[in-house]
Amino acid sequence: MYNRTQNENGTYNTRCLYCLLTIATSVETDEDLQRLEAQHICPERALSELLAKESAIVAHASRN
């Protein structure tokens, strides 16, 4: 999930809403924004997904 803002000169900035890291500044096209966002590996999101998977495994194991 990303937050995009437009600069006065028409370019864009994008920020990850999980870790609040600025992914890119002064990007001119939507295609470039999508590419840069797709390349971002968010440590906060990865940890969140890992913990969710672990919780699901523990819950499944406790039912059996």
Summary of the structure (lengths in Angstrom):
residues: 64
radius of gyration: 16.8
end to end distance: 35.4
largest distance: 59.5
contacts: 146
relative contact order: 0.15
helix: 48%
strand: 25%
